[in-house]
Amino acid sequence: MAEGAQSGRPGGDRGEVHPATVRRQRSLCKQFFGNVRGEAGAGRVPNIIGGLLSIYGVILLAVGLFGDDETDKTGGVNANLWAGLALLAVGIGFLAWARFRPIVVR
């Protein structure tokens, strides 16, 4: 582009961003991560970890209840059932922690 020519963006080649674009990006970030000041949002690590552990726990619990009992391989213990219960308990613990003890951003 020739020197001094406009690139079609507000502000030309100076790298400035249109204010409406900035507001839209801030709004999207607030929806996912929470407000800049206040409580942290859904992108907080305990929410993600708790959600994943809970999902894996439910899957293993279902396999333990409805799948093959391969207790001969585990010494008479239904490993999928107990691992699913443990993962579900830990995942619910993470989600409860995130819900009842939110991080406050100052």
C-alpha positions in Angstrom: 0.0 0.0 0.0 1.3 3.5 -0.8 2.5 5.6 2.1 -0.3 7.5 3.6 -3.0 5.4 1.9 -5.9 4.2 4.1 -6.3 0.5 4.7 -10.1 0.7 5.0 -10.0 0.4 8.8 -10.9 3.2 11.1 -7.6 4.7 12.1 -5.8 3.6 8.9 -2.5 1.8 9.3 -2.0 2.9 12.9 -3.4 -0.4 14.3 -6.3 1.3 16.0 -9.5 -0.8 16.5 -13.0 0.4 16.1 -14.7 1.0 19.5 -17.6 -1.2 18.7 -15.2 -4.1 18.1 -13.6 -3.5 21.4 -17.0 -3.5 23.2 -18.0 -6.7 21.5 -14.8 -8.5 22.4 -15.1 -7.3 26.0 -18.7 -8.5 26.1 -17.6 -12.0 24.9 -14.8 -12.2 27.4 -17.1 -11.2 30.2 -19.6 -13.9 29.2 -17.0 -16.6 29.5 -14.5 -15.3 32.1 -16.7 -13.1 34.2 -16.5 -9.5 35.0 -13.1 -7.7 35.2 -14.1 -6.8 38.7 -16.2 -9.3 40.7 -16.4 -13.0 40.6 -14.4 -15.2 38.1 -16.6 -16.8 35.5 -16.9 -20.2 33.8 -13.4 -20.2 32.5 -12.0 -20.6 36.0 -9.9 -23.7 36.4 -11.9 -25.5 39.1 -15.0 -25.3 36.9 -13.3 -26.9 34.0 -11.6 -29.6 36.1 -14.8 -30.4 38.0 -16.8 -30.6 34.9 -14.4 -33.0 33.2 -14.0 -35.2 36.3 -17.7 -35.4 36.7 -18.3 -36.4 33.1 -15.6 -39.1 33.3 -17.1 -40.2 36.6 -20.5 -40.6 35.2 -19.2 -42.6 32.2 -17.2 -45.0 34.5 -20.1 -45.3 36.9 -22.4 -46.3 34.0 -19.8 -48.8 32.7 -19.4 -50.2 36.2 -23.2 -50.6 36.7 -24.2 -51.8 33.2 -21.0 -53.1 31.6 -19.2 -56.4 32.0 -18.2 -57.4 35.5 -14.5 -58.1 35.1 -13.9 -58.7 38.8 -11.6 -61.6 38.1 -9.0 -59.2 36.8 -9.2 -56.9 39.8 -9.4 -59.4 42.6 -13.2 -59.3 43.1 -13.6 -55.5 43.0 -15.7 -53.7 40.4 -12.9 -51.1 39.5 -15.0 -49.1 37.1 -17.8 -48.6 39.6 -15.5 -47.4 42.4 -13.3 -45.3 40.1 -16.5 -43.7 38.7 -17.8 -43.0 42.2 -14.5 -41.5 43.2 -14.2 -39.3 40.1 -17.8 -38.1 40.5 -17.3 -37.2 44.1 -14.1 -35.3 43.4 -15.7 -33.5 40.4 -18.7 -32.5 42.4 -16.3 -31.3 45.1 -14.5 -29.1 42.6 -17.8 -27.7 41.3 -19.1 -27.0 44.8 -15.8 -25.3 45.7 -16.1 -23.1 42.6 -19.8 -22.3 43.4 -19.5 -21.6 47.1 -16.0 -20.1 47.4 -15.7 -18.0 44.2 -12.5 -16.1 43.5 -13.2 -12.3 43.9 -11.2 -10.1 41.5 -10.4 -6.7 42.9 
